[in-house]
Amino acid sequence: MAKWGEGDPRWIVEERPDATNVNNWHWTEKNASNWSQERIKNLFTDATVTSDLADLKIKEVEKCEGEAYANNRKGKLIFFYEWNLVLKWEGKLKEGTGTKHKGKVTVPNLSEENDVSELDIQISVKDNEEEGEVLKEIMQSVGKEFVKEKLGNYITSLKEEFSKGMILPRKDEVVNKNDINNLSCGFDKKINMQSNASKKDSKKEVGLKIDTSTLKLTQKFQCRASEFYDAMTRIEMVSSFTRGPVKLEPVKGGKFELFGGNISGHFDKLEPPTKIQQQWRYKAWPEGHYSTVEITIDEKEDHTEVRLVQTGVPRGELEKIRENWERYYWTPIKQVFGFGAFITDSGF
């Protein structure tokens, strides 16, 4: 996002001879769900797990539920995927009775939010016989790493396959494939929200009396109420419109941190898809001072109306915070997700 008071060449739309997604400005999307299901099934069909103690094999995928999408947002590739997997395995000890035992491998949440190395992979065995339990322990040891390796292969191939044709060259520009293979939903660039508060103000002691005001805003979005609610509470969507890594726990009491730590707080109330209430603070405010943000989402016949009431805003910050909501929340949400041509910035 552009710095305050400066232009940004990325916002200048250049002409292309083919008139196709000029400068990759528009949000384009490819559904990778069917491809992903086939890829995962191929990776785990009759796949041998190497072990010195047992002959182990993952036979097939019993369940593969979820979705995957590849998006081009202003020349940046963003991958969304979320899968719940259940795999069937079988094996026998190399120095045992020769009895074959069967079990399952469960991967409850494979998504871009979780690193493959940190996946919670659960191993079970169908029977509790001694050899079955030994095989289960072996699968715990070598089978988990095998599954993680294969899922890493899936993610790599997803990005390689769906990078093709997603990033179009600008006029007189050639895109380097090395620049896009490893892009995901995160952006490294930090955005500093401008404020009137000085460094001296930020060091005020907790308990200092602050003169505050209440901010009221109304915005209209061309989307369903549930879509706007998701844009404010789903980590991959928040990462997209804030253009950077975020910390987000969308549960009562859950914490959030946006724009490189400049905005932080926690959720007081979540009532999908109609209400979000937060304790919200800007980093430069006096230590320990929070405002209360209440967002009411009202779906109409042809649009969704969003009303924001923010109490406890330091009086000198009121207009700047109003401007920041428009510049760093409402406008990017509309541009990134295509939520609308309606622009309203009036109190109520």
Secondary structure as the mmCIF struct_conf table of DSSP 4:
data_model
#
loop_
_struct_conf.conf_type_id
_struct_conf.id
_struct_conf.beg_label_comp_id
_struct_conf.beg_label_asym_id
_struct_conf.beg_label_seq_id
_struct_conf.end_label_comp_id
_struct_conf.end_label_asym_id
_struct_conf.end_label_seq_id
HELX_LH_PP_P HELX_LH_PP_P1 ALA A 2 LYS A 3
TURN_TY1_P TURN_TY1_P1 TRP A 4 GLY A 5
HELX_RH_3T_P HELX_RH_3T_P1 PRO A 9 TRP A 11
BEND BEND1 ILE A 12 ILE A 12
HELX_LH_PP_P HELX_LH_PP_P2 VAL A 13 GLU A 15
TURN_TY1_P TURN_TY1_P2 PRO A 17 ASP A 18
BEND BEND2 THR A 20 ASN A 21
HELX_RH_3T_P HELX_RH_3T_P2 VAL A 22 ASN A 24
BEND BEND3 HIS A 26 HIS A 26
STRN STRN1 THR A 28 ASN A 31
HELX_RH_AL_P HELX_RH_AL_P1 SER A 33 LEU A 43
TURN_TY1_P TURN_TY1_P3 PHE A 44 PHE A 44
BEND BEND4 THR A 45 ASP A 46
STRN STRN2 ALA A 47 VAL A 49
HELX_LH_PP_P HELX_LH_PP_P3 THR A 50 THR A 50
BEND BEND5 ASP A 52 LEU A 53
STRN STRN3 ALA A 54 ARG A 73
TURN_TY1_P TURN_TY1_P4 LYS A 74 GLY A 75
STRN STRN4 LYS A 76 LEU A 93
TURN_TY1_P TURN_TY1_P5 LYS A 94 GLU A 95
BEND BEND6 GLY A 96 GLY A 96
STRN STRN5 HIS A 101 SER A 111
TURN_TY1_P TURN_TY1_P6 GLU A 112 GLU A 113
BEND BEND7 ASN A 114 ASN A 114
HELX_RH_3T_P HELX_RH_3T_P3 VAL A 116 GLU A 118
STRN STRN6 GLN A 122 VAL A 125
BEND BEND8 LYS A 126 LYS A 126
HELX_RH_AL_P HELX_RH_AL_P2 GLU A 130 ILE A 138
HELX_RH_PI_P HELX_RH_PI_P1 MET A 139 GLY A 143
HELX_RH_AL_P HELX_RH_AL_P3 LYS A 144 SER A 163
TURN_TY1_P TURN_TY1_P7 LYS A 164 MET A 166
BEND BEND9 ILE A 167 ILE A 167
TURN_TY1_P TURN_TY1_P8 LYS A 171 ASP A 172
HELX_RH_3T_P HELX_RH_3T_P4 LYS A 177 ASP A 179
TURN_TY1_P TURN_TY1_P9 ILE A 180 ASN A 182
BEND BEND10 CYS A 185 CYS A 185
HELX_LH_PP_P HELX_LH_PP_P4 ASN A 192 GLN A 194
BEND BEND11 ASN A 196 ASN A 196
HELX_RH_AL_P HELX_RH_AL_P4 LYS A 199 SER A 202
TURN_TY1_P TURN_TY1_P10 LYS A 203 LYS A 203
HELX_LH_PP_P HELX_LH_PP_P5 LYS A 204 GLU A 205
TURN_TY1_P TURN_TY1_P11 VAL A 206 GLY A 207
STRN STRN7 THR A 212 PHE A 221
BEND BEND12 GLN A 222 CYS A 223
HELX_RH_AL_P HELX_RH_AL_P5 ALA A 225 THR A 233
HELX_RH_AL_P HELX_RH_AL_P6 ILE A 235 THR A 242
TURN_TY1_P TURN_TY1_P12 ARG A 243 ARG A 243
BEND BEND13 GLY A 244 GLY A 244
STRN STRN8 LYS A 247 LEU A 248
BEND BEND14 VAL A 251 VAL A 251
TURN_TY1_P TURN_TY1_P13 LYS A 252 GLY A 253
STRN STRN9 LYS A 255 LEU A 258
HELX_RH_3T_P HELX_RH_3T_P5 PHE A 259 GLY A 261
TURN_TY1_P TURN_TY1_P14 ASN A 262 ASN A 262
STRN STRN10 ILE A 263 GLU A 271
TURN_TY1_P TURN_TY1_P15 PRO A 272 THR A 274
STRN STRN11 LYS A 275 TYR A 282
TURN_TY1_P TURN_TY1_P16 LYS A 283 ALA A 284
BEND BEND15 TRP A 285 TRP A 285
HELX_LH_PP_P HELX_LH_PP_P6 PRO A 286 PRO A 286
TURN_TY1_P TURN_TY1_P17 GLU A 287 GLY A 288
STRN STRN12 SER A 291 GLU A 299
BEND BEND16 GLU A 301 HIS A 303
STRN STRN13 THR A 304 PRO A 314
HELX_RH_3T_P HELX_RH_3T_P6 ARG A 315 GLU A 317
HELX_RH_AL_P HELX_RH_AL_P7 LEU A 318 TRP A 325
HELX_RH_PI_P HELX_RH_PI_P2 GLU A 326 TRP A 330
HELX_RH_AL_P HELX_RH_AL_P8 THR A 331 PHE A 337
TURN_TY1_P TURN_TY1_P18 GLY A 338 GLY A 338
BEND BEND17 ALA A 341 ALA A 341
STRN STRN14 SER A 346 SER A 346
#
